[in-house]
Amino acid sequence: MERTLLKQFLSVPLLLTFALLVFSSLVIAQGDNPRVDALPLEWIQNINYSDGGEDVITVNGFDNFNLGVDFAEPHVSQNPNNPLQYFGAYNINGAWRTGDGHNWTGFSPPFPGFTMRGDPVTAYDGAGRLYYENMYGSITGCKVIVSTNNGQSWTSPITSILGGDKNWIAADQTSGPYANYVYTTMTRSAFNGHAFARTTNNGTSWTNTFNASNGPLPGAMVCVGPNGATDGGAVYFVTNSGSAFASIYSFYLSTNGGATFTLRSNQSFANYVGSNVNGRNSVQNMRTRPYPFIAADQTNGPYRGRLYCVYASNTPAGNGNKPDIFCRYSTDLGATWSSPTVINDDPSTTNHNQWHPSVWCDTQTGRLFAKWMDTRDTPTSDSAYIYASYSDDGGVTWAPNQRISNQKMRINCTTCGGGGTPRYQGDYDAIVSLNNQALGIWTDFRAGSFGSYVSYFPDYAFLVSPSIVSVVSNGDSAFVTLDVPAVKLYSSSVTFSATVSPNPGGNLVIDYPQGSVLTTFPGTKTMRIRTTGSVTPGTYTISIQSDGPNGTPVHRRTVQLDVLIPVELTSFSGITEKNDVILNW
């Protein structure tokens, strides 16, 4: 009876309005909810991955490492006990590892019995244990697996935290009272706050110790810093709430290893990032959000204990303007904050987009690294490079910005495969460092796909010439010039070494008459290849490596070596013709 009456009294406009409301609610429930960053299942069911092997792309001597194609949104960590070991992961479960800083292996870590849903984050603890966290199932939480050999083998997956969206992770790498504790955050399943959990037993079990009740937006973050003289004594947990275009960052502090927390401050630092498109922040139809990226200085340097917050926000504030990258710091455990410093140094910055930042504070030196997307090289602002900088004075001033990607990419990637309007093209990426040497990881659209890229920063260009040399099999020499023609804020030494393939018969010597270490830039060294025994004739490959003091950055070039059979003059005669002598043999 009620349905009959409703049918009689509803007008056509009311029916249309009702239908639109129902459709809209279904879109929010099942599709691209602007308050949620977890990817709808239909977006990830037809992903095209490619891990056909690393491809080093060199432009003017500077390298980008193209690992393959995943589904954007990477994170990366570095073993604090072995600077050559990195582990990175992209959506949905595309992982990459290297043990020499140069050759990367792609694989999908095992989560037997579970369907992974993405938002991969990674962390190394101080003992060199690797933690890899990923959302799972219908997104009711995260699973974590642990490796003690940089991802070659893993423990069984265990639930680390319960929630419905956007997780993050951090590990205590100090030798303090909470050494090797690992902390994680996530938006709660009821979307009524953010959850915090920790492990105190190397990932064997996890405990939810705190819930922050607020109107959540994705972007809760965690980091570890000192509390006075206590290394690892301050665990920071920042939540993101408010509206998409007026975020409220709530900074919580734990001084007992994540067991309990107190609220230190609520801050309204960020406004729009780009434009409002369907309730989301958008830069050139790439969805984004002003996540509060935090890091703390754990060193014994002059800025020990300083807490940093790096974020993107429009300048001037307001819908449709263009964003900058900002840094603020706190010297009182998050209670009060400095005025903002703009990290990007482009002139006429209101004409350019800078967004999508990542941050890391070096655990050995306190150098603060930041990386972001930047359109300053494109007057139309439709294409971007990856830029980076660092601060050595506690976030007050920043080094001249450097372009670390070596080819421009169109931002609105219609062929990449993300969904939504604005389009998902990855919500975050990362940078990590050790002893002032960083590695950035990002998603690159230059080829019209979600390219998985890494690059070193600071860095140097490396060229060799000639590319082909020849010697006779005994008693001969050839010379190759090793050239560092330019640097990007790189000021450490570069050491050269070389290997020969296949292994030659006889005695082939490679040495460096001027030494194998370069300390001034631009600069060159000479590599000499000598045959001092009867080397088997044939074609060989000389692989030349250059690397920094801790093994990174590491770059490789190759030279073809042709070993020739010497010409033997068994007998000859000579005649003179005018001013010439002609030899016959």
C-alpha positions in Angstrom: 0.0 0.0 0.0 2.8 2.4 0.9 4.6 1.7 -2.4 1.3 2.4 -4.3 0.8 5.7 -2.6 4.4 6.7 -3.2 4.0 5.9 -6.9 0.9 8.1 -7.1 2.4 11.1 -5.4 6.0 11.2 -6.7 6.4 13.5 -9.6 8.9 12.8 -12.4 11.4 15.4 -11.2 11.3 13.9 -7.7 11.8 10.4 -9.1 14.8 11.7 -11.1 16.3 13.3 -8.0 15.8 10.2 -6.0 17.5 8.1 -8.6 20.4 10.4 -8.8 20.8 10.3 -5.0 20.7 6.5 -5.0 23.3 6.4 -7.8 25.5 8.8 -6.1 25.4 6.8 -2.9 26.4 3.7 -4.8 29.3 5.5 -6.4 30.5 6.6 -3.0 30.0 3.2 -1.5 31.5 1.1 -4.3 33.6 3.5 -6.4 35.7 6.6 -5.8 34.8 7.9 -2.4 36.6 11.3 -2.1 37.2 10.7 1.6 38.9 7.3 1.0 42.2 6.6 -0.8 42.0 2.8 -0.9 41.5 1.6 -4.5 38.2 0.1 -5.6 38.6 -3.5 -6.5 37.5 -3.0 -10.1 40.5 -0.7 -10.7 43.1 -3.4 -9.7 41.6 -6.5 -11.4 43.2 -5.9 -14.8 46.6 -4.4 -13.9 49.3 -5.0 -16.5 52.7 -5.6 -14.7 56.0 -5.7 -16.4 59.2 -6.9 -14.8 61.3 -7.6 -17.9 64.5 -6.5 -16.2 66.0 -3.2 -15.1 66.7 -0.7 -17.8 69.2 2.1 -17.0 68.2 5.3 -18.8 71.1 7.7 -19.2 70.7 11.3 -20.3 73.8 13.5 -20.3 75.5 11.0 -18.1 72.9 10.9 -15.4 71.1 7.6 -14.7 67.5 6.8 -13.9 66.8 3.1 -13.1 63.6 1.9 -14.9 62.6 -1.2 -13.0 59.4 -2.1 -14.9 55.7 -1.3 -14.7 53.6 -1.7 -11.6 50.5 0.1 -10.3 52.2 3.3 -8.9 52.4 4.4 -5.2 55.8 3.1 -4.1 57.7 3.0 -0.8 61.3 2.2 -0.2 63.6 1.4 2.7 67.4 0.9 3.1 69.2 -1.5 5.5 71.0 0.7 8.0 73.6 -2.0 8.4 74.3 -2.4 4.6 73.9 0.7 2.5 73.8 -1.4 -0.7 70.6 -3.2 0.3 67.3 -1.5 -0.7 63.8 -2.9 -0.8 60.9 -1.1 -2.6 57.3 -2.0 -3.2 54.6 -0.6 -5.6 50.9 -1.2 -5.7 49.5 -3.7 -5.5 52.3 -6.2 -4.5 55.1 -5.4 -6.9 58.4 -5.5 -5.0 62.0 -4.8 -6.0 65.2 -5.5 -4.1 68.9 -4.9 -4.7 71.9 -6.1 -2.8 74.5 -4.1 -4.8 72.7 -0.8 -5.3 72.6 -1.3 -9.0 70.9 -4.5 -10.2 67.3 -4.8 -9.0 65.2 -8.0 -8.9 61.4 -7.8 -9.2 59.1 -10.3 -7.5 55.8 -10.5 -5.6 56.4 -11.3 -1.9 54.3 -14.2 -0.6 51.1 -13.6 1.4 49.7 -17.2 1.1 45.9 -17.4 1.6 45.3 -13.6 1.3 44.4 -11.2 -1.5 46.5 -8.1 -1.2 44.9 -4.7 -1.7 47.8 -2.3 -1.8 49.2 0.7 0.0 52.6 -1.0 0.4 54.9 0.4 3.1 58.3 -0.8 4.2 60.7 -0.4 7.1 64.1 -1.8 8.3 64.7 -2.0 12.1 68.1 -1.4 13.6 69.0 -5.1 13.4 68.5 -5.2 9.6 65.1 -6.9 9.8 62.8 -5.9 6.9 59.1 -5.3 7.5 56.7 -5.2 4.5 53.1 -4.2 5.2 50.1 -4.3 2.7 46.3 -4.1 3.1 44.4 -7.3 2.4 41.0 -8.8 1.6 38.1 -6.5 1.7 40.4 -4.0 3.4 39.8 -4.8 7.1 43.4 -4.3 8.0 47.0 -5.0 7.0 49.3 -8.0 6.9 53.0 -7.8 7.6 55.7 -10.2 6.6 59.3 -10.0 7.9 62.6 -10.8 6.2 66.1 -11.1 7.6 67.8 -11.3 4.1 66.5 -8.3 2.2 63.4 -10.0 0.9 64.9 -13.3 -0.3 62.7 -15.2 2.2 59.8 -14.2 4.5 57.9 -15.2 7.6 54.3 -16.1 7.4 51.9 -13.1 7.2 50.4 -11.8 10.4 47.8 -9.1 11.0 49.5 -5.9 12.1 46.6 -3.5 12.4 42.9 -3.3 11.7 41.4 -0.6 9.6 39.8 0.4 6.3 42.3 2.7 4.6 45.8 4.1 4.2 48.4 2.6 6.5 52.0 3.7 7.3 54.9 2.2 9.2 58.1 3.2 10.9 60.8 1.3 12.9 63.1 2.3 15.7 66.6 2.0 14.4 68.3 3.2 17.5 69.9 1.3 20.4 67.6 3.0 22.9 65.1 1.3 25.3 62.6 0.7 22.5 65.2 -0.6 19.9 63.6 -2.5 17.0 60.1 -1.6 18.0 58.0 -1.2 14.9 54.9 1.1 14.7 52.0 1.3 12.2 49.0 3.5 11.7 45.7 3.1 9.7 42.3 4.7 9.2 39.8 2.8 11.3 37.3 0.5 9.6 34.4 2.6 10.8 36.1 5.7 9.5 35.7 7.4 12.9 39.4 7.9 13.6 42.9 6.5 13.2 44.4 3.4 14.8 47.9 2.9 16.1 49.6 -0.5 16.7 53.1 -1.7 17.5 55.3 -4.8 17.7 57.8 -5.2 20.5 59.0 -8.7 19.5 60.3 -8.4 16.0 56.9 -8.7 14.3 55.8 -11.9 16.0 52.7 -10.2 17.4 51.1 -6.7 17.1 49.0 -4.8 19.6 46.6 -1.9 19.0 47.6 0.5 21.8 45.8 3.7 20.8 43.0 5.1 18.7 42.6 8.8 17.8 39.0 9.7 17.5 38.4 12.3 14.9 36.7 12.7 11.5 39.4 10.9 9.5 41.0 11.6 6.2 43.7 9.3 4.8 47.2 10.3 5.7 48.0 9.3 9.3 51.8 9.1 9.7 54.3 7.8 12.2 58.0 8.5 12.9 60.5 8.0 15.7 62.7 10.6 17.4 64.6 11.2 20.6 63.1 12.4 23.9 66.0 14.4 25.4 68.8 12.0 25.9 66.7 8.9 25.2 67.2 7.6 21.7 63.9 6.5 20.3 62.1 8.0 23.3 59.6 10.0 21.2 57.1 8.3 18.9 55.1 10.7 16.8 51.7 9.9 15.4 50.0 12.5 13.2 46.4 12.2 12.0 44.7 13.9 9.1 41.1 15.2 9.6 38.9 18.2 8.8 38.0 18.5 5.1 39.8 17.6 2.0 40.6 21.3 1.4 41.2 22.4 5.0 43.1 19.6 6.7 43.7 19.5 10.5 46.9 17.8 11.5 46.7 16.4 15.0 50.1 15.6 16.5 50.3 12.9 19.2 53.3 11.9 21.3 54.3 8.8 23.0 57.3 8.7 25.4 57.0 5.0 26.3 57.5 3.2 23.0 53.9 3.7 21.7 52.1 2.3 24.8 50.2 5.5 25.4 49.8 8.9 23.7 49.0 12.5 24.5 47.8 15.2 22.1 50.4 17.9 21.6 48.7 20.2 19.1 46.1 20.5 16.3 47.4 22.5 13.3 45.7 23.8 10.2 48.7 24.1 7.9 47.3 23.0 4.5 44.5 24.2 2.2 43.7 23.1 -1.3 46.3 21.3 -3.5 45.5 22.4 -7.0 41.7 22.3 -7.7 38.6 20.8 -6.3 37.5 18.1 -8.8 34.6 15.9 -7.5 35.5 16.5 -3.9 39.2 15.7 -4.4 42.3 17.7 -4.7 43.6 17.5 -8.3 46.6 18.7 -10.2 46.1 18.2 -14.0 43.6 15.5 -13.3 46.0 13.6 -11.0 44.3 13.1 -7.6 46.4 14.2 -4.6 46.0 15.0 -0.9 48.0 17.1 1.5 49.4 14.2 3.6 51.4 15.4 6.6 54.8 13.7 6.0 56.8 13.7 9.2 60.4 12.9 10.2 62.5 13.5 13.3 66.3 14.1 13.8 67.6 11.2 15.8 71.3 12.2 15.6 73.5 13.9 18.2 73.9 16.9 15.9 72.8 20.5 16.6 69.2 19.8 15.5 68.7 16.6 17.6 65.0 16.1 18.4 63.6 18.5 15.8 60.3 17.2 14.4 59.6 18.1 10.8 56.3 18.2 8.8 56.5 18.5 5.0 53.3 19.0 3.0 51.9 20.5 -0.2 49.4 23.4 -0.2 48.3 26.1 -2.7 50.0 29.5 -2.8 48.0 31.7 -2.4 45.4 29.6 -0.6 42.3 28.8 -2.5 40.7 26.5 -5.1 42.4 26.5 -8.5 45.7 28.1 -7.5 49.0 26.2 -7.6 50.7 24.4 -4.7 54.2 24.7 -3.2 56.1 22.3 -0.9 56.3 23.6 2.7 58.4 22.6 5.7 57.7 23.4 9.3 59.5 22.2 12.4 58.9 21.8 16.1 61.5 21.9 18.9 59.1 21.0 21.7 57.9 17.6 20.7 55.1 18.8 18.4 53.4 21.4 20.7 54.4 24.5 18.7 55.6 24.9 15.2 57.8 27.2 13.1 56.5 29.4 10.4 56.6 27.6 7.0 59.6 27.5 4.7 59.0 27.0 1.0 61.3 24.3 -0.2 60.9 24.8 -4.0 63.1 27.6 -5.3 61.5 28.3 -8.7 61.0 32.0 -9.6 57.3 32.9 -10.2 56.3 29.9 -8.2 52.6 30.8 -8.3 52.7 29.8 -12.0 54.0 26.3 -11.3 52.7 23.2 -9.5 54.8 21.6 -6.8 53.1 18.7 -5.1 53.3 15.0 -4.1 56.2 15.3 -1.6 58.1 12.7 0.4 60.6 13.2 3.2 63.4 11.5 5.1 65.8 12.6 7.9 69.2 11.0 7.7 69.7 8.9 10.8 73.5 9.4 10.7 73.8 13.1 9.8 70.4 14.7 10.4 70.3 15.9 6.8 66.6 16.4 5.8 65.7 15.3 2.3 62.6 16.2 0.4 61.4 15.1 -3.1 58.3 16.1 -5.1 56.7 16.5 -8.5 57.3 19.9 -10.3 56.0 21.6 -13.4 58.4 24.6 -13.4 60.0 23.4 -16.8 56.6 23.5 -18.6 54.9 26.8 -19.2 51.6 25.0 -19.7 52.0 23.1 -16.4 50.8 19.9 -18.0 54.1 18.0 -17.6 56.5 17.4 -14.7 59.9 16.3 -13.6 60.8 14.9 -10.2 62.8 17.4 -8.1 64.7 17.1 -4.8 66.6 19.1 -2.3 67.9 18.9 1.3 68.4 21.0 4.4 71.5 20.9 6.6 70.3 23.5 9.1 67.2 22.0 10.5 64.8 22.8 7.7 65.5 26.6 7.7 67.2 26.8 4.3 67.3 24.4 1.4 69.9 23.5 -1.2 69.3 24.5 -4.8 66.6 22.3 -6.1 67.8 19.5 -8.5 65.9 17.7 -11.2 66.4 14.0 -10.5 64.2 12.5 -13.2 65.9 12.8 -16.6 62.9 13.0 -18.9 59.6 15.0 -18.7 56.3 13.2 -18.2 52.8 14.2 -19.1 50.8 14.4 -15.8 47.4 13.4 -17.1 48.3 9.9 -18.1 45.2 8.6 -20.0 47.0 5.3 -20.9 48.4 4.4 -17.5 45.4 2.5 -16.3 44.3 4.4 -13.1 40.6 5.1 -12.5 38.5 8.0 -11.2 38.2 11.7 -12.0 40.6 13.0 -10.9 42.6 9.9 -11.8 44.5 7.6 -9.4 48.1 7.8 -10.4 49.6 7.0 -7.0 49.0 8.9 -3.8 52.6 8.8 -2.4 56.2 7.8 -3.1 59.3 7.9 -1.0 62.9 8.9 -0.4 65.5 7.3 2.0 69.1 8.0 2.9 72.1 6.9 4.8 75.2 9.1 5.4 73.9 11.9 3.3 73.3 9.7 0.2 69.7 9.3 -0.7 67.7 7.2 -3.2 64.3 8.4 -4.5 61.6 6.1 -5.7 58.6 7.3 -7.8 56.1 6.5 -10.5 57.0 7.9 -13.9 54.5 8.4 -16.7 57.0 9.3 -19.5 56.2 6.1 -21.5 52.4 6.4 -20.9 52.5 3.7 -18.2 53.0 3.5 -14.5 56.8 3.2 -14.8 58.6 2.1 -11.6 61.7 4.3 -11.3 64.5 5.0 -8.8 67.5 7.4 -8.8 70.2 8.6 -6.5 70.5 12.0 -5.0 72.9 13.8 -4.7 74.4 12.3 -7.9 77.0 12.6 -10.6 77.1 12.1 -14.3 79.4 9.3 -15.6 80.7 8.9 -19.2 83.4 6.8 -20.8 85.1 7.1 -24.1 85.9 5.6 -26.5 83.3 2.9 -26.4 85.5 0.4 -28.4 89.2 -0.1 -28.0 91.6 -2.7 -29.4 94.9 -4.2 -28.3 97.2 -7.0 -29.6 97.4 -10.0 -27.5 100.8 -9.3 -25.9 102.7 -6.2 -24.9 100.1 -3.6 -25.9 97.9 -0.9 -24.2 94.7 0.9 -24.7 93.3 3.9 -22.8 89.7 4.8 -21.8 88.8 8.2 -20.3 86.5 8.1 -17.3 84.6 11.4 -17.1 82.4 13.0 -14.5 81.3 16.1 -16.4 78.7 17.3 -14.0 77.1 16.8 -10.5 73.8 17.4 -8.8 75.0 18.6 -5.4 77.4 15.7 -5.2 80.6 16.5 -3.3 82.0 13.1 -2.1 84.6 11.1 -3.9 84.0 8.7 -6.9 86.0 5.5 -7.1 86.4 3.5 -10.3 86.9 -0.2 -10.8 86.5 -2.6 -13.7 85.9 -6.3 -14.5 86.4 -8.3 -17.8 83.9 -10.7 -19.3 84.4 -13.4 -20.3 87.4 -14.3 -18.3 90.4 -13.9 -20.7 93.2 -16.4 -21.1 96.6 -15.0 -20.5 97.4 -11.8 -18.5 95.2 -8.7 -19.0 95.9 -5.9 -16.5 93.6 -2.9 -15.8 95.1 0.0 -13.9 94.7 3.7 -13.4 98.0 5.7 -14.0 96.5 8.8 -12.3 94.8 6.9 -9.5 91.3 5.4 -9.3 89.7 8.0 -7.0 88.2 11.3 -8.3 87.6 14.1 -5.8 87.1 17.2 -7.9 84.3 17.8 -10.3 84.1 18.1 -13.2 87.0 15.8 -13.6 88.5 12.8 -15.4 90.7 9.8 -14.8 92.4 7.5 -17.3 91.9 3.7 -17.3 94.7 1.7 -19.0 94.1 -1.8 -20.4 97.4 -3.8 -20.9 98.1 -7.2 -22.3 101.2 -8.5 -20.5 100.8 -12.1 -21.4 99.4 -14.0 -24.3 95.7 -13.0 -24.0 93.4 -15.1 -26.1 92.2 -13.1 -29.1 88.5 -12.2 -29.2 86.0 -9.7 -28.1 85.6 -8.9 -24.4 83.3 -6.6 -22.4 84.9 -4.3 -19.8 82.4 -3.3 -17.2 83.4 -0.1 -15.5 81.9 0.8 -12.1 81.9 4.1 -10.3 80.6 4.5 -6.8 80.6 6.7 -3.7 82.4 6.2 -0.4 79.7 3.9 1.1 79.1 2.1 -2.2 76.4 4.5 -3.5 75.7 6.1 -5.8 76.7 3.3 -8.1 76.8 3.6 -11.9 78.1 1.3 -14.6 79.3 1.7 -18.1 80.7 -0.8 -20.6 83.5 -0.7 -23.2 84.1 -3.3 -25.9 87.7 -4.6 -26.0 88.9 -6.3 -29.1 92.1 -8.4 -28.6 93.8 -8.9 -31.9 96.4 -11.3 -33.3 99.7 -9.5 -33.7 101.1 -9.2 -37.3 104.4 -11.0 -37.5 107.0 -9.7 -40.0 108.9 -12.9 -40.9 110.8 -11.4 -43.8 110.6 -8.2 -45.7 112.4 -6.1 -48.3 112.5 -2.4 -48.9 112.9 -0.1 -51.8 113.2 3.6 -52.1 111.0 5.7 -54.4 111.7 9.4 -54.4 111.4 10.4 -50.7 109.5 7.3 -49.6 110.6 3.9 -48.3 108.3 1.1 -49.3 108.4 -2.2 -47.3 107.2 -5.5 -48.7 106.6 -8.6 -46.7 
